[in-house]
Structures are given as C-alpha cells and as structure tokens.
Amino acid sequence: MCRWLAYTGSPVTLDDLLYKPANSLVVQSLHSRLGAEPTNGDGFGVGWYDEHHTAPGVFRSIEPAWSDRNLRELAQHVRSGTVFAHVRATTSGSVVQQTNCHPFRHDRWLFMHNGFVDGFPTLKRDLQLAVDPSLYPLIEGTTDSETLFHLALTLGLRDDPPSAVAATVGLVEDTARRHGVPYPVQGTFAVTEGRRLWAFRYSSEGRSRSLFRNQDVAVLRHQYPDNPVLHDLADDTRLVVSEPLGDLRGAWLEVPESTCLVIDGGEEEILPFTPTVPAAA
C-alpha cells in the first residue's frame, strides 16, 4: 500500500515534514514499519497551499521519493501551513504513471488515499458512470483512488465532506454487493480545501490500514520540557500520518477504526464514520 502525511499549523518548510523527522515520509518510502509493504517506491506527490494562489500547488513524480533530487530541492524552499504528501506502492495491475500519483486536486481541494477498492476492474464501469458528467473528463489516471475522489465530488464533497465520503464508500459497497465482492473498501483517506482537514479510517472488513494523529503539542511540551523540537512547534500543529514520524513516547495517538477526524484551526473532533448508500444508487 502507500504512506501519507497531512499537516496543518504554522507555516513550515516541506523539508521539516518530509526529511527531518527520524521516521520521515521519505524514510518510510524505503523502510515503512507499519505498511503492507516496506517499500513505497512507485512515485510520490506533495500538495501545499500559500497566500498567493487560490488553488494548491502540486508536485508529483514517478521517481522514488528517497532518490528524487527535485523533491529535495523543492522541499528546502516551499513553506506552507497546509501540506499533503504521499508515497505510493501500487496495487496489483496498477500503472506507475504521474497521473496515478497522489494527492489529486480539483479547484481548492486535495485528496489522497492509502488502500484499495477490491475488484476495482469489475466495479470500475459502474462507479465511473456514477461520476457527474462534468467531472468525468477530469479523471486522468487509472486508479481506484482518483475515481473515489470524483465520486466524492459528485456526492457533495465541497459542501459536506464527511457525508460525501460516507456516500462514496456506501456506493462502492452497494455496487460491490451486486458483483459479489464481499469486502471492497480498504483505506485511510484525507481531504482538505486548505483550511480544514478531514481524515477517515475505514474498511469494509473492519481491519483498516494504520493511521495516527499527534498529541497536543502543549501537552507534550509539559511532559518533555527539555525537548528542543517541541519548543519549535506551534500549539496549533496538527499532523495525521500513516505511521508515527518518531518514537517519542505518547506523541502519537491511533485514530480509531471507522471514524472521521476533523481538524479546524488547531481544534480536533473525532466523529463516527458509517457508510450510507446514496438515494440515486
């Protein structure tokens, strides 16, 4: 599978997020501890927001993250308060190409996914026919993840992300039942419009891929007053990651199964996540 990272807080360089942590995303691209595969070398992508543009910037490549010199150069110069980053390990039959790398972008929105839709070649036609006709031409790649993103946009992502993702997963599961696929959805998902962040952990089987969030920085600073790294972090720092970026005891909290984590201005809320079948299905 893949590994991903979502950050909101005071502006930091991409280098601070992608390279400097002991178990950084770049390290995970070569030696993942908790992923289904230890190596995630089938491309990478990073998306970020700044004050000069409405839409986020995106840089994607099919090169392994650990050896891409362009990523290293970019990471030292780009600063942002909202960052999505993703390293990819393809599922069986998936093509290694730039348009299949995450995060996916539409207007102000970014989306990324770790996991798969089981039986996607069988379900693909039905699912893509459910995409709004105005959005269908924007699907550039071949992945199940990009189809999920466009289904969520179709089902109201821009108005209510939790409801739209619940309807998307419900539609996939309903379609899979009709095709005899018992456990179609596996994954962790993240979506943002640059200010708020929604992260989901769900699988049809109830055994989702790993997902963690950071403990409140003020709490950690009180527990570890002599740790210089914590004094460099703002109180509103929020990270959601496929696996912890370091080994500091108590720094990382597991996101529960079948939940939606909402982050807004440094405040967090964990909501139950239950798929719903849209009426049109």
VENTANOR-V527555 format. One record per residue. RES is the residue in one small letter. NEAR is the number of other ideal C-beta (glycine too) atoms within 8 Angstrom. Layout:
BEGIN
res->RES near->NEAR
res->RES near->NEAR
END
This chain:
BEGIN
res->m near->12
res->c near->14
res->r near->16
res->w near->16
res->l near->16
res->a near->15
res->y near->12
res->t near->11
res->g near->11
res->s near->7
res->p near->5
res->v near->12
res->t near->10
res->l near->16
res->d near->9
res->d near->8
res->l near->15
res->l near->15
res->y near->10
res->k near->7
res->p near->9
res->a near->7
res->n near->11
res->s near->12
res->l near->15
res->v near->11
res->v near->11
res->q near->16
res->s near->15
res->l near->11
res->h near->7
res->s near->13
res->r near->8
res->l near->6
res->g near->16
res->a near->5
res->e near->8
res->p near->7
res->t near->9
res->n near->16
res->g near->11
res->d near->9
res->g near->16
res->f near->16
res->g near->16
res->v near->16
res->g near->14
res->w near->12
res->y near->10
res->d near->8
res->e near->2
res->h near->3
res->h near->7
res->t near->4
res->a near->7
res->p near->12
res->g near->10
res->v near->10
res->f near->10
res->r near->10
res->s near->12
res->i near->8
res->e near->10
res->p near->11
res->a near->14
res->w near->9
res->s near->6
res->d near->11
res->r near->6
res->n near->9
res->l near->14
res->r near->9
res->e near->8
res->l near->11
res->a near->12
res->q near->8
res->h near->7
res->v near->9
res->r near->8
res->s near->11
res->g near->8
res->t near->13
res->v near->13
res->f near->18
res->a near->16
res->h near->16
res->v near->16
res->r near->13
res->a near->13
res->t near->9
res->t near->8
res->s near->4
res->g near->4
res->s near->9
res->v near->7
res->v near->8
res->q near->10
res->q near->8
res->t near->8
res->n near->14
res->c near->13
res->h near->14
res->p near->14
res->f near->10
res->r near->11
res->h near->10
res->d near->7
res->r near->7
res->w near->12
res->l near->13
res->f near->16
res->m near->15
res->h near->13
res->n near->12
res->g near->13
res->f near->9
res->v near->13
res->d near->10
res->g near->10
res->f near->10
res->p near->6
res->t near->7
res->l near->15
res->k near->10
res->r near->6
res->d near->10
res->l near->14
res->q near->11
res->l near->6
res->a near->10
res->v near->13
res->d near->8
res->p near->5
res->s near->5
res->l near->12
res->y near->10
res->p near->5
res->l near->7
res->i near->11
res->e near->5
res->g near->9
res->t near->8
res->t near->8
res->d near->10
res->s near->11
res->e near->14
res->t near->15
res->l near->14
res->f near->12
res->h near->16
res->l near->14
res->a near->16
res->l near->13
res->t near->10
res->l near->12
res->g near->10
res->l near->12
res->r near->7
res->d near->5
res->d near->7
res->p near->9
res->p near->12
res->s near->10
res->a near->14
res->v near->16
res->a near->12
res->a near->15
res->t near->12
res->v near->11
res->g near->13
res->l near->15
res->v near->15
res->e near->13
res->d near->10
res->t near->13
res->a near->16
res->r near->8
res->r near->7
res->h near->10
res->g near->6
res->v near->11
res->p near->6
res->y near->9
res->p near->13
res->v near->15
res->q near->12
res->g near->13
res->t near->17
res->f near->13
res->a near->17
res->v near->13
res->t near->14
res->e near->8
res->g near->7
res->r near->7
res->r near->8
res->l near->15
res->w near->14
res->a near->15
res->f near->14
res->r near->14
res->y near->15
res->s near->13
res->s near->11
res->e near->6
res->g near->7
res->r near->4
res->s near->14
res->r near->14
res->s near->10
res->l near->13
res->f near->13
res->r near->14
res->n near->11
res->q near->10
res->d near->7
res->v near->12
res->a near->7
res->v near->8
res->l near->14
res->r near->11
res->h near->7
res->q near->7
res->y near->9
res->p near->6
res->d near->4
res->n near->10
res->p near->6
res->v near->6
res->l near->10
res->h near->7
res->d near->5
res->l near->9
res->a near->7
res->d near->8
res->d near->9
res->t near->12
res->r near->13
res->l near->10
res->v near->14
res->v near->15
res->s near->16
res->e near->13
res->p near->9
res->l near->12
res->g near->8
res->d near->6
res->l near->9
res->r near->4
res->g near->7
res->a near->9
res->w near->12
res->l near->7
res->e near->7
res->v near->13
res->p near->7
res->e near->8
res->s near->10
res->t near->13
res->c near->12
res->l near->16
res->v near->12
res->i near->13
res->d near->9
res->g near->5
res->g near->10
res->e near->6
res->e near->8
res->e near->7
res->i near->9
res->l near->9
res->p near->6
res->f near->13
res->t near->6
res->p near->11
res->t near->8
res->v near->10
res->p near->9
res->a near->4
res->a near->4
res->a near->9
END
